[in-house]
Amino acid sequence: MNDDLETQVCVLQSHLDGMISRAQKNEEMLQQFQDLEMRLLSLNSLRELIEHINDDAKRVFNLDSLSVVLGDEKAEIRQFLVEDGFRFKRYQSLMLLANTSLFKEKIGLSHRVHLGEASSVLVKNFWPENQKTPKTVALIPLVRRGVYLGCMVFGSDDEARFQFDLSTYFLERLGKVLSVCVENTLNYEQLRRSSLFDTLTGVNNRRFFEQRIDEEIMRSIRTGDCLSCLFIDIDFFKKVNDTFGHQVGDMVLRHVAEILRSQLRSNDILARYGGEEFVVILPTAEEKKGVEVAERMRQAVAAAQLEVVDKEPVQLTVSIGVSTFVVEESNTSDTLDRTALIGLADKALYQAKKSGRNCVKGGGKVRSQPSRSKKAG
């Protein structure tokens, strides 16, 4: 009798220990999840949000793989990320879909989390081609105000991990939190874009340029790379306005901005400086490269006529001045006042105008100065 009682006590103790252990693990999981939520909710940048989702979600949920799929019908998200220096090669699990109707078509209207074997649950449009297909997946819709923003797919190589009868509370909650975060960061990016972009031409404005050139100067000082600046002016723009009117003048500005942008790399920066003037930052570009890019721009503008309804085509040209910041030795220089670099390009532009317009002039180099600590040493 006593033996039976002791056995029952031992069994109960074992069950109790198991319950306590599971409760402790659940508490740890809840704490990790809440920490993840707080980090995600504190982010303003879309780039940071996607990076944190990739890095933190895999760790918190102990995942083998994942994908983040966002609807990007107008390619705005891609543009935001490019401008913010997002590393697409590192985060290849990010997918941007132009066809946003796929979310409703493939996931449905219930907005519920789908669990199960990848062969039956995973939609190929929602998984990177170059990434190994997991055994089981959790497909988490990202929906806000009834509209699909995208979805997230958690992948596991464990066949028993994401079964259809598994509780989805944490996953559903994460989906809702992440949907709020995506909506908030997109709104923030659009607001930032409207304050830092020229609404007429669709390129960056002077405020954005002045912010970025300071950042690029500091980057050059850290890396030792050169940095070239181009100052561009549309020739005889006042005559175009006087002859054809301001509406055609606006068309000219948009036309030239698009041509200039087409000649640049994704990490180059084009901005409207004011009136008919544009500026360009060419990171890592030496003086020779800066002049080559400027000449390519000049030729492209001269070769492309602007067709105007009921009027003769408008033939346009630009004059360009180039200056280059040269760093003698990385991490040993004081910062450079942007006006020195811009001013040198502006003087070169003036020489291009004096030389008959429709030409490129190099203004020379601005060299870095040793830092005060270096001089003292």
Backbone hydrogen bonds in HBPLUS format (Angstrom, degrees):
<---DONOR---> <-ACCEPTOR-->    atom                        ^
c    i                          cat <-CA-CA->   ^        H-A-AA   ^      H-
h    n   atom  resd res      DA  || num        DHA   H-A  angle D-A-AA Bond
n    s   type  num  typ     dist DA aas  dist angle  dist       angle   num
A0005-LEU N   A0001-MET O   3.01 MM   4  6.30 156.4  2.07 147.2 153.8     1
A0006-GLU N   A0002-ASN O   2.84 MM   4  6.11 157.1  1.89 149.7 156.0     2
A0007-THR N   A0003-ASP O   2.87 MM   4  6.11 153.0  1.94 146.4 154.3     3
A0008-GLN N   A0004-ASP O   2.93 MM   4  6.21 157.9  1.98 147.1 152.8     4
A0009-VAL N   A0005-LEU O   2.88 MM   4  6.15 154.9  1.94 147.0 154.3     5
A0010-CYS N   A0006-GLU O   2.86 MM   4  6.14 155.6  1.92 146.8 153.4     6
A0011-VAL N   A0007-THR O   2.90 MM   4  6.21 157.5  1.95 150.3 156.4     7
A0012-LEU N   A0008-GLN O   2.84 MM   4  6.07 163.5  1.87 150.5 155.2     8
A0013-GLN N   A0009-VAL O   2.77 MM   4  5.95 154.6  1.84 146.4 154.3     9
A0014-SER N   A0010-CYS O   2.83 MM   4  6.06 151.0  1.91 143.9 152.0    10
A0015-HIS N   A0011-VAL O   2.89 MM   4  6.21 158.9  1.94 149.9 155.5    11
A0016-LEU N   A0012-LEU O   2.78 MM   4  6.01 158.3  1.83 148.7 155.5    12
A0017-ASP N   A0013-GLN O   2.79 MM   4  6.02 158.6  1.83 147.7 153.5    13
A0018-GLY N   A0014-SER O   2.92 MM   4  6.16 155.3  1.99 146.0 153.0    14
A0019-MET N   A0015-HIS O   2.87 MM   4  6.16 155.4  1.93 149.5 156.2    15
A0020-ILE N   A0016-LEU O   2.85 MM   4  6.11 159.7  1.89 152.1 157.8    16
A0021-SER N   A0017-ASP O   2.85 MM   4  6.04 158.8  1.89 147.0 153.3    17
A0022-ARG N   A0018-GLY O   2.89 MM   4  6.12 161.6  1.92 148.8 153.7    18
A0023-ALA N   A0019-MET O   2.82 MM   4  5.99 153.9  1.89 145.4 153.4    19
A0024-GLN N   A0020-ILE O   2.86 MM   4  6.11 154.0  1.93 148.5 155.3    20
A0025-LYS N   A0021-SER O   2.96 MM   4  6.25 156.9  2.01 148.2 154.5    21
A0026-ASN N   A0022-ARG O   2.81 MM   4  6.01 157.4  1.86 148.0 154.8    22
A0027-GLU N   A0023-ALA O   2.85 MM   4  6.04 149.7  1.95 142.1 150.8    23
A0028-GLU N   A0024-GLN O   2.91 MM   4  6.17 154.4  1.97 145.4 152.3    24
A0029-MET N   A0025-LYS O   2.82 MM   4  6.05 158.8  1.86 148.2 154.6    25
A0030-LEU N   A0026-ASN O   2.80 MM   4  5.99 156.6  1.85 146.2 152.7    26
A0031-GLN N   A0027-GLU O   2.93 MM   4  6.13 155.2  1.99 144.4 150.9    27
A0032-GLN N   A0028-GLU O   2.93 MM   4  6.20 160.8  1.96 150.8 155.8    28
A0033-PHE N   A0029-MET O   2.88 MM   4  6.04 157.2  1.93 147.9 154.9    29
A0034-GLN N   A0030-LEU O   2.84 MM   4  6.04 158.8  1.88 149.4 155.0    30
A0035-ASP N   A0031-GLN O   2.92 MM   4  6.12 155.3  1.98 146.6 153.6    31
A0036-LEU N   A0032-GLN O   2.92 MM   4  6.19 154.3  1.99 145.6 152.6    32
A0037-GLU N   A0033-PHE O   2.89 MM   4  6.20 159.8  1.93 150.4 155.9    33
A0038-MET N   A0034-GLN O   2.95 MM   4  6.19 163.7  1.98 150.8 154.3    34
A0039-ARG N   A0035-ASP O   3.00 MM   4  6.25 155.5  2.06 147.7 154.2    35
A0040-LEU N   A0036-LEU O   2.96 MM   4  6.19 166.1  1.98 155.6 159.2    36
A0041-LEU N   A0037-GLU O   2.88 MM   4  6.09 162.0  1.92 155.4 160.6    37
A0042-SER N   A0038-MET O   3.12 MM   4  6.16 127.4  2.41 135.3 147.3    38
A0042-SER N   A0039-ARG O   3.20 MM   3  5.24 138.8  2.38  96.1 107.7    39
A0043-LEU N   A0040-LEU O   3.32 MM   3  5.62 164.3  2.34 108.9 113.6    40
A0049-LEU N   A0045-SER O   3.03 MM   4  6.24 156.0  2.09 145.2 152.3    41
A0050-ILE N   A0046-LEU O   3.07 MM   4  6.29 166.0  2.09 154.7 156.3    42
A0051-GLU N   A0047-ARG O   3.03 MM   4  6.24 161.3  2.06 151.3 157.1    43
A0052-HIS N   A0048-GLU O   2.87 MM   4  6.02 161.8  1.90 152.2 156.8    44
A0053-ILE N   A0049-LEU O   2.95 MM   4  6.16 157.0  2.01 149.4 156.0    45
A0054-ASN N   A0050-ILE O   3.09 MM   4  6.27 167.3  2.10 149.0 151.8    46
A0055-ASP N   A0051-GLU O   2.97 MM   4  6.16 168.6  1.98 152.7 156.1    47
A0056-ASP N   A0052-HIS O   2.72 MM   4  5.39 153.7  1.79 143.5 152.3    48
A0057-ALA N   A0053-ILE O   3.11 MM   4  5.29 143.5  2.25 123.2 134.3    49
A0060-VAL N   A0056-ASP O   2.83 MM   4  6.03 175.4  1.83 166.5 166.6    50
A0061-PHE N   A0057-ALA O   2.98 MM   4  5.82 166.1  2.00 146.9 151.3    51
A0063-LEU N   A0058-LYS O   2.92 MM   5  4.73 155.8  1.98 131.8 139.8    52
A0062-ASN N   A0059-ARG O   3.32 MM   3  5.01 154.4  2.39  94.4 101.7    53
A0064-ASP N   A0155-GLY O   3.15 MM  91  5.90 149.7  2.25 153.4 157.4    54
A0065-SER N   A0155-GLY O   3.30 MM  90  4.84 152.2  2.38 131.6 126.6    55
A0155-GLY N   A0065-SER O   2.75 MM  90  4.84 154.5  1.82 151.8 143.6    56
A0067-SER N   A0153-VAL O   2.92 MM  86  5.17 144.0  2.05 140.1 149.3    57
A0153-VAL N   A0067-SER O   2.89 MM  86  5.17 166.4  1.91 151.3 155.3    58
A0068-VAL N   A0093-SER O   3.01 MM  25  6.15 157.5  2.06 135.2 141.2    59
A0095-MET N   A0068-VAL O   2.79 MM  27  6.10 159.8  1.83 164.3 164.5    60
A0069-VAL N   A0151-CYS O   2.86 MM  82  5.25 166.7  1.88 171.7 171.2    61
A0151-CYS N   A0069-VAL O   2.83 MM  82  5.25 154.1  1.90 144.9 151.4    62
A0070-LEU N   A0095-MET O   2.91 MM  25  6.37 160.8  1.95 164.7 168.9    63
A0097-LEU N   A0070-LEU O   2.93 MM  27  6.23 159.6  1.98 153.6 160.2    64
A0071-GLY N   A0149-LEU O   2.91 MM  78  5.69 171.8  1.92 143.3 144.5    65
A0072-ASP N   A0097-LEU O   2.67 MM  25  5.38 177.8  1.67 143.8 144.7    66
A0075-ALA N   A0072-ASP O   3.15 MM   3  5.11 162.7  2.19 105.8 111.0    67
A0079-GLN N   A0075-ALA O   3.23 MM   4  6.36 155.5  2.30 136.5 143.1    68
A0080-PHE N   A0076-GLU O   2.84 MM   4  6.15 160.0  1.88 156.1 161.4    69
A0081-LEU N   A0077-ILE O   2.96 MM   4  6.22 164.4  1.99 155.3 158.8    70
A0082-VAL N   A0078-ARG O   2.89 MM   4  6.10 158.9  1.93 151.0 157.1    71
A0083-GLU N   A0079-GLN O   2.99 MM   4  6.13 167.2  2.00 152.7 155.9    72
A0084-ASP N   A0080-PHE O   3.08 MM   4  6.25 132.6  2.31 137.2 150.1    73
A0084-ASP N   A0081-LEU O   3.14 MM   3  4.99 128.3  2.42  91.1 105.0    74
A0086-PHE N   A0081-LEU O   2.91 MM   5  5.13 171.9  1.92 153.3 150.6    75
A0085-GLY N   A0082-VAL O   3.16 MM   3  5.28 164.5  2.18 107.7 110.9    76
A0090-ARG N   A0087-ARG O   3.18 MM   3  5.50 126.6  2.48 102.7 115.3    77
A0091-TYR N   A0087-ARG O   3.13 MM   4  6.40 162.4  2.17 155.7 160.8    78
A0094-LEU N   A0091-TYR O   3.31 MM   3  6.08 168.3  2.33 116.7 119.1    79
A0102-LEU N   A0099-ASN O   3.33 MM   3  6.06 167.5  2.35 116.3 120.0    80
A0103-PHE N   A0100-THR O   3.35 MM   3  6.06 152.1  2.44 115.6 119.8    81
A0105-GLU N   A0101-SER O   3.07 MM   4  6.21 161.6  2.10 150.9 156.7    82
A0106-LYS N   A0102-LEU O   2.75 MM   4  5.72 160.7  1.79 150.3 154.2    83
A0107-ILE N   A0103-PHE O   2.83 MM   4  5.59 158.0  1.88 145.7 152.8    84
A0108-GLY N   A0104-LYS O   2.98 MM   4  4.80 134.8  2.19 111.6 124.9    85
A0114-HIS N   A0139-LEU O   3.00 MM  25  5.00 162.6  2.03 142.4 145.3    86
A0139-LEU N   A0114-HIS O   2.76 MM  25  5.00 165.0  1.78 152.9 156.8    87
A0116-GLY N   A0137-VAL O   3.21 MM  21  5.81 138.2  2.39 159.2 163.6    88
A0137-VAL N   A0116-GLY O   2.90 MM  21  5.81 162.3  1.93 170.2 172.5    89
A0120-SER N   A0117-GLU O   3.00 MM   3  5.64 149.3  2.09 115.5 123.7    90
A0121-VAL N   A0117-GLU O   2.94 MM   4  6.06 152.2  2.02 156.4 165.2    91
A0118-ALA N   A0135-LYS O   2.87 MM  17  5.59 173.5  1.87 136.9 137.8    92
A0122-LEU N   A0118-ALA O   3.01 MM   4  4.74 140.8  2.16 115.4 127.5    93
A0126-PHE N   A0123-VAL O   2.83 MM   3  5.45 157.0  1.88 120.8 128.5    94
A0127-TRP N   A0124-LYS O   3.32 MM   3  5.40 161.1  2.36 112.5 110.9    95
A0131-GLN N   A0128-PRO O   3.23 MM   3  5.41 164.1  2.25 110.5 113.1    96
A0135-LYS N   A0156-SER O   2.88 MM  21  5.94 134.2  2.10 132.4 145.5    97
A0136-THR N   A0156-SER O   3.07 MM  20  5.43 166.0  2.09 152.6 157.1    98
A0156-SER N   A0136-THR O   2.95 MM  20  5.43 153.2  2.02 164.0 164.2    99
A0138-ALA N   A0154-PHE O   2.93 MM  16  5.05 147.1  2.04 138.2 146.3   100
A0154-PHE N   A0138-ALA O   2.90 MM  16  5.05 163.6  1.93 147.2 149.7   101
A0140-ILE N   A0152-MET O   2.72 MM  12  5.08 174.2  1.72 169.9 167.8   102
A0152-MET N   A0140-ILE O   2.83 MM  12  5.08 155.2  1.90 142.1 150.5   103
A0142-LEU N   A0150-GLY O   2.96 MM   8  5.08 157.8  2.00 135.5 128.2   104
A0149-LEU N   A0142-LEU O   2.75 MM   7  5.45 169.3  1.76 157.0 160.2   105
A0150-GLY N   A0142-LEU O   3.32 MM   8  5.08 146.3  2.44 140.7 138.4   106
A0144-ARG N   A0147-VAL O   2.94 MM   3  5.34 163.9  1.97 148.9 149.9   107
A0147-VAL N   A0144-ARG O   3.01 MM   3  5.34 164.7  2.03 113.5 118.4   108
A0161-ARG N   A0158-ASP O   3.12 MM   3  5.31 167.9  2.14 112.5 116.1   109
A0166-LEU N   A0163-GLN O   3.03 MM   3  5.54 165.2  2.05 124.1 125.4   110
A0172-GLU N   A0168-THR O   2.80 MM   4  5.90 163.3  1.82 161.0 165.2   111
A0173-ARG N   A0169-TYR O   2.91 MM   4  6.11 160.9  1.95 152.1 157.9   112
A0174-LEU N   A0170-PHE O   2.86 MM   4  6.05 158.6  1.91 146.1 152.3   113
A0175-GLY N   A0171-LEU O   2.93 MM   4  6.13 156.4  1.98 145.0 151.5   114
A0176-LYS N   A0172-GLU O   3.05 MM   4  6.37 152.6  2.13 146.5 152.9   115
A0177-VAL N   A0173-ARG O   2.92 MM   4  6.20 165.7  1.94 156.2 160.1   116
A0178-LEU N   A0174-LEU O   2.78 MM   4  5.87 167.2  1.80 155.3 159.4   117
A0179-SER N   A0175-GLY O   2.94 MM   4  5.99 145.7  2.06 136.7 146.2   118
A0180-VAL N   A0176-LYS O   3.13 MM   4  6.41 156.4  2.19 146.4 151.3   119
A0181-CYS N   A0177-VAL O   2.99 MM   4  6.31 158.0  2.04 148.0 154.6   120
A0182-VAL N   A0178-LEU O   2.84 MM   4  6.06 162.2  1.87 153.7 157.4   121
A0183-GLU N   A0179-SER O   3.01 MM   4  6.17 167.2  2.03 148.2 152.0   122
A0184-ASN N   A0180-VAL O   2.87 MM   4  6.04 164.0  1.90 151.9 156.8   123
A0185-THR N   A0181-CYS O   2.89 MM   4  6.06 165.8  1.91 152.4 156.3   124
A0186-LEU N   A0182-VAL O   2.95 MM   4  6.04 156.6  2.00 149.0 155.7   125
A0187-ASN N   A0183-GLU O   2.98 MM   4  6.17 159.0  2.02 148.3 154.2   126
A0188-TYR N   A0184-ASN O   2.88 MM   4  6.12 154.3  1.94 145.7 153.6   127
A0189-GLU N   A0185-THR O   2.80 MM   4  6.00 160.3  1.84 148.2 153.3   128
A0190-GLN N   A0186-LEU O   2.91 MM   4  6.11 158.8  1.96 148.6 154.2   129
A0191-LEU N   A0187-ASN O   2.93 MM   4  6.13 152.7  2.00 144.6 152.3   130
A0192-ARG N   A0188-TYR O   2.80 MM   4  6.03 160.8  1.84 151.9 157.7   131
A0193-ARG N   A0189-GLU O   2.77 MM   4  5.92 152.9  1.84 143.7 152.0   132
A0194-SER N   A0190-GLN O   2.95 MM   4  6.15 153.9  2.02 141.6 147.9   133
A0195-SER N   A0191-LEU O   3.13 MM   4  6.41 140.3  2.29 141.7 151.8   134
A0195-SER N   A0192-ARG O   3.19 MM   3  5.21 127.4  2.48  93.7 107.1   135
A0196-LEU N   A0192-ARG O   2.94 MM   4  6.07 128.7  2.21 142.2 156.2   136
A0196-LEU N   A0193-ARG O   3.21 MM   3  5.08 135.3  2.42  93.2 105.5   137
A0197-PHE N   A0193-ARG O   2.79 MM   4  5.48 112.5  2.25 147.9 157.5   138
A0205-ASN N   A0196-LEU O   2.93 MM   9  5.58 158.0  1.98 135.3 131.5   139
A0198-ASP N   A0203-VAL O   2.75 MM   5  5.63 168.5  1.77 169.2 172.3   140
A0202-GLY N   A0198-ASP O   2.82 MM   4  5.46 149.5  1.91 155.6 164.1   141
A0272-ARG N   A0204-ASN O   2.81 MM  68  6.27 156.9  1.87 160.7 157.4   142
A0209-PHE N   A0205-ASN O   3.03 MM   4  6.31 163.8  2.05 154.4 159.4   143
A0210-GLU N   A0206-ARG O   2.94 MM   4  6.15 164.2  1.97 156.0 158.5   144
A0211-GLN N   A0207-ARG O   3.17 MM   4  6.37 144.9  2.30 140.7 149.9   145
A0211-GLN N   A0208-PHE O   3.15 MM   3  5.15 122.9  2.49  95.4 110.0   146
A0212-ARG N   A0208-PHE O   2.88 MM   4  6.14 162.7  1.91 157.1 161.8   147
A0213-ILE N   A0209-PHE O   2.82 MM   4  5.94 159.4  1.86 158.3 163.2   148
A0215-GLU N   A0211-GLN O   3.36 MM   4  6.65 153.9  2.43 138.6 145.6   149
A0216-GLU N   A0212-ARG O   2.81 MM   4  6.07 157.5  1.86 154.1 160.2   150
A0217-ILE N   A0213-ILE O   2.88 MM   4  6.02 149.6  1.98 142.9 150.8   151
A0218-MET N   A0214-ASP O   3.13 MM   4  6.37 162.4  2.16 145.9 149.9   152
A0219-ARG N   A0215-GLU O   2.94 MM   4  6.21 148.8  2.04 142.2 151.7   153
A0220-SER N   A0216-GLU O   2.90 MM   4  6.12 155.0  1.96 145.1 151.1   154
A0221-ILE N   A0217-ILE O   3.03 MM   4  6.34 153.4  2.10 148.1 155.3   155
A0222-ARG N   A0218-MET O   3.04 MM   4  6.32 149.9  2.13 144.1 151.8   156
A0223-THR N   A0219-ARG O   2.91 MM   4  6.14 159.0  1.95 153.6 159.1   157
A0224-GLY N   A0220-SER O   2.63 MM   4  5.25 146.7  1.73 144.9 152.9   158
A0331-ASN N   A0221-ILE O   2.63 MM 110  5.63 168.3  1.64 152.5 156.9   159
A0284-THR N   A0226-CYS O   2.98 MM  58  4.91 119.7  2.36 160.8 153.9   160
A0227-LEU N   A0325-PHE O   3.05 MM  98  5.04 142.8  2.20 140.1 147.2   161
A0325-PHE N   A0227-LEU O   2.65 MM  98  5.04 170.1  1.66 157.9 160.2   162
A0228-SER N   A0282-LEU O   3.19 MM  54  5.06 170.7  2.20 136.7 136.3   163
A0282-LEU N   A0228-SER O   2.84 MM  54  5.06 166.0  1.86 158.6 157.4   164
A0229-CYS N   A0323-SER O   2.77 MM  94  5.28 163.5  1.80 154.8 158.5   165
A0323-SER N   A0229-CYS O   2.94 MM  94  5.28 155.8  2.00 152.3 159.1   166
A0230-LEU N   A0280-VAL O   2.92 MM  50  4.92 161.3  1.95 141.4 146.7   167
A0280-VAL N   A0230-LEU O   2.91 MM  50  4.92 147.4  2.01 139.5 145.4   168
A0231-PHE N   A0321-GLY O   2.83 MM  90  5.11 164.3  1.85 152.2 157.4   169
A0321-GLY N   A0231-PHE O   2.86 MM  90  5.11 159.8  1.90 147.9 154.5   170
A0232-ILE N   A0278-PHE O   2.77 MM  46  4.98 172.6  1.78 161.1 158.6   171
A0278-PHE N   A0232-ILE O   2.84 MM  46  4.98 159.1  1.88 139.7 146.6   172
A0233-ASP N   A0319-SER O   2.94 MM  86  5.41 158.5  1.99 157.2 163.3   173
A0319-SER N   A0233-ASP O   2.97 MM  86  5.41 161.0  2.01 154.8 159.8   174
A0234-ILE N   A0276-GLU O   3.30 MM  42  5.72 156.4  2.36 142.7 149.3   175
A0235-ASP N   A0317-THR O   2.98 MM  82  5.65 160.6  2.02 139.4 144.7   176
A0240-VAL N   A0236-PHE O   3.21 MM   4  6.63 148.0  2.32 144.8 153.3   177
A0240-VAL N   A0237-PHE O   3.06 MM   3  5.06 118.3  2.45  94.8 110.0   178
A0241-ASN N   A0237-PHE O   3.03 MM   4  6.42 161.6  2.07 155.8 159.5   179
A0242-ASP N   A0238-LYS O   2.87 MM   4  6.13 163.0  1.90 151.9 156.8   180
A0243-THR N   A0239-LYS O   2.84 MM   4  5.90 148.6  1.94 144.1 152.5   181
A0244-PHE N   A0240-VAL O   2.81 MM   4  5.75 171.3  1.82 155.9 159.0   182
A0245-GLY N   A0241-ASN O   2.79 MM   4  4.65 138.4  1.96 123.0 133.1   183
A0249-GLY N   A0245-GLY O   3.08 MM   4  6.36 149.7  2.18 140.5 149.9   184
A0250-ASP N   A0246-HIS O   2.86 MM   4  6.14 146.8  1.97 145.2 151.8   185
A0251-MET N   A0247-GLN O   3.09 MM   4  6.42 151.0  2.18 139.2 147.2   186
A0252-VAL N   A0248-VAL O   2.85 MM   4  6.17 149.6  1.94 150.5 158.9   187
A0253-LEU N   A0249-GLY O   3.11 MM   4  6.44 156.0  2.17 146.0 151.2   188
A0254-ARG N   A0250-ASP O   3.08 MM   4  6.39 162.2  2.11 151.5 155.6   189
A0255-HIS N   A0251-MET O   2.84 MM   4  5.97 159.5  1.88 148.7 155.3   190
A0256-VAL N   A0252-VAL O   2.86 MM   4  6.04 171.1  1.87 158.6 159.8   191
A0257-ALA N   A0253-LEU O   3.00 MM   4  6.05 161.8  2.03 144.5 150.2   192
A0258-GLU N   A0254-ARG O   3.02 MM   4  6.19 156.3  2.08 147.5 153.0   193
A0259-ILE N   A0255-HIS O   3.15 MM   4  6.44 156.4  2.21 147.2 153.4   194
A0260-LEU N   A0256-VAL O   2.89 MM   4  6.12 169.7  1.90 160.3 162.7   195
A0261-ARG N   A0257-ALA O   2.97 MM   4  6.10 161.5  2.00 146.8 152.1   196
A0262-SER N   A0258-GLU O   3.06 MM   4  6.19 146.6  2.18 140.8 149.3   197
A0263-GLN N   A0260-LEU O   3.16 MM   3  5.54 154.0  2.23 108.7 116.3   198
A0264-LEU N   A0261-ARG O   3.17 MM   3  5.47 168.1  2.18 116.7 118.3   199
A0268-ASP N   A0265-ARG O   3.22 MM   3  5.31 159.6  2.26 104.3 110.5   200
A0269-ILE N   A0281-ILE O   3.07 MM  12  5.03 168.3  2.08 145.4 149.1   201
A0281-ILE N   A0269-ILE O   2.81 MM  12  5.03 153.2  1.88 142.3 151.4   202
A0271-ALA N   A0279-VAL O   2.90 MM   8  5.36 157.2  1.95 161.1 163.4   203
A0279-VAL N   A0271-ALA O   2.85 MM   8  5.36 159.9  1.89 151.9 157.9   204
A0273-TYR N   A0277-GLU O   2.84 MM   4  5.39 141.8  1.98 126.8 137.4   205
A0277-GLU N   A0274-GLY O   2.90 MM   3  5.41 163.6  1.93 138.8 143.2   206
A0285-ALA N   A0282-LEU O   3.31 MM   3  5.58 153.9  2.38 131.8 129.3   207
A0290-GLY N   A0286-GLU O   2.89 MM   4  6.17 157.8  1.94 157.2 164.5   208
A0291-VAL N   A0287-GLU O   3.02 MM   4  6.31 158.2  2.07 154.7 159.2   209
A0292-GLU N   A0288-LYS O   3.01 MM   4  6.24 152.6  2.09 143.6 151.7   210
A0293-VAL N   A0289-LYS O   2.93 MM   4  6.20 162.7  1.96 156.5 159.5   211
A0294-ALA N   A0290-GLY O   3.03 MM   4  6.19 159.2  2.07 143.8 150.0   212
A0295-GLU N   A0291-VAL O   2.90 MM   4  6.08 156.4  1.96 147.3 153.5   213
A0296-ARG N   A0292-GLU O   2.96 MM   4  6.19 152.7  2.04 145.5 153.3   214
A0297-MET N   A0293-VAL O   2.95 MM   4  6.24 153.2  2.02 148.1 155.3   215
A0298-ARG N   A0294-ALA O   2.92 MM   4  6.20 161.7  1.95 150.1 155.0   216
A0299-GLN N   A0295-GLU O   2.99 MM   4  6.19 164.2  2.01 150.5 153.9   217
A0300-ALA N   A0296-ARG O   3.01 MM   4  6.16 155.7  2.07 143.9 150.8   218
A0301-VAL N   A0297-MET O   3.02 MM   4  6.28 160.5  2.06 157.7 161.4   219
A0302-ALA N   A0298-ARG O   3.08 MM   4  6.27 165.3  2.10 149.3 153.7   220
A0303-ALA N   A0299-GLN O   2.98 MM   4  6.08 140.4  2.14 144.1 154.1   221
A0304-ALA N   A0301-VAL O   3.28 MM   3  5.42 148.9  2.38 102.4 111.0   222
A0306-LEU N   A0314-VAL O   3.00 MM   8  5.03 174.1  2.00 145.8 147.1   223
A0314-VAL N   A0306-LEU O   2.85 MM   8  5.03 164.6  1.87 147.0 147.0   224
A0311-LYS N   A0308-VAL O   3.11 MM   3  5.39 153.0  2.18 134.7 130.7   225
A0320-ILE N   A0359-CYS O   3.07 MM  39  6.49 163.1  2.10 155.8 159.0   226
A0361-LYS N   A0320-ILE O   2.95 MM  41  6.41 157.7  2.00 159.7 166.9   227
A0322-VAL N   A0361-LYS O   2.95 MM  39  6.31 147.2  2.06 155.6 161.0   228
A0363-GLY N   A0322-VAL O   2.58 MM  41  5.52 163.3  1.60 160.3 164.9   229
A0324-THR N   A0364-GLY O   3.14 MM  40  6.46 145.5  2.26 149.3 157.2   230
A0366-VAL N   A0324-THR O   2.73 MM  42  6.09 157.4  1.78 158.9 163.7   231
A0326-VAL N   A0366-VAL O   2.91 MM  40  6.14 162.3  1.94 150.5 155.3   232
A0368-SER N   A0326-VAL O   2.85 MM  42  6.11 146.2  1.97 170.0 169.2   233
A0371-SER N   A0332-THR O   2.84 MM  39  5.71 155.2  1.90 141.0 137.9   234
A0334-ASP N   A0369-GLN O   3.04 MM  35  6.00 155.2  2.10 162.7 170.4   235
A0340-ALA N   A0337-ASP O   3.00 MM   3  5.87 153.5  2.07 126.3 132.1   236
A0341-LEU N   A0338-ARG O   3.09 MM   3  5.46 119.6  2.47 106.7 120.0   237
A0342-ILE N   A0338-ARG O   2.97 MM   4  6.22 172.0  1.98 163.1 165.6   238
A0343-GLY N   A0339-THR O   2.75 MM   4  5.49 152.2  1.83 132.9 142.3   239
A0344-LEU N   A0340-ALA O   3.19 MM   4  6.22 149.1  2.29 134.2 141.1   240
A0345-ALA N   A0341-LEU O   3.24 MM   4  6.52 156.7  2.30 143.8 149.5   241
A0346-ASP N   A0342-ILE O   2.85 MM   4  6.10 151.6  1.93 150.6 159.6   242
A0347-LYS N   A0343-GLY O   2.96 MM   4  6.20 152.7  2.04 145.0 151.3   243
A0348-ALA N   A0344-LEU O   3.10 MM   4  6.35 152.7  2.18 140.8 148.1   244
A0349-LEU N   A0345-ALA O   2.91 MM   4  6.19 147.3  2.02 143.1 152.4   245
A0350-TYR N   A0346-ASP O   2.98 MM   4  6.30 152.1  2.06 145.1 152.2   246
A0351-GLN N   A0347-LYS O   3.07 MM   4  6.43 148.1  2.18 142.6 150.8   247
A0352-ALA N   A0348-ALA O   2.97 MM   4  6.31 146.7  2.08 143.2 152.7   248
A0352-ALA N   A0349-LEU O   3.05 MM   3  4.94 115.8  2.48  91.9 107.9   249
A0353-LYS N   A0349-LEU O   2.93 MM   4  6.29 151.0  2.02 150.7 158.5   250
A0354-LYS N   A0350-TYR O   2.98 MM   4  6.26 157.7  2.03 146.1 152.1   251
A0355-SER N   A0351-GLN O   2.94 MM   4  6.09 133.3  2.16 138.0 150.5   252
A0357-ARG N   A0352-ALA O   3.09 MM   5  5.59 150.3  2.19 151.8 150.0   253
A0356-GLY N   A0353-LYS O   3.18 MM   3  5.56 161.2  2.22 113.7 115.5   254
A0374-LYS N   A0371-SER O   3.04 MM   3  5.16 121.7  2.40  98.2 112.8   255
A0375-LYS N   A0371-SER O   2.96 MM   4  6.36 156.8  2.02 153.4 160.2   256
A0376-ALA N   A0372-ARG O   2.91 MM   4  6.12 158.9  1.95 148.9 154.8   257
A0377-GLY N   A0373-SER O   3.01 MM   4  6.17 144.4  2.14 135.8 145.1   258
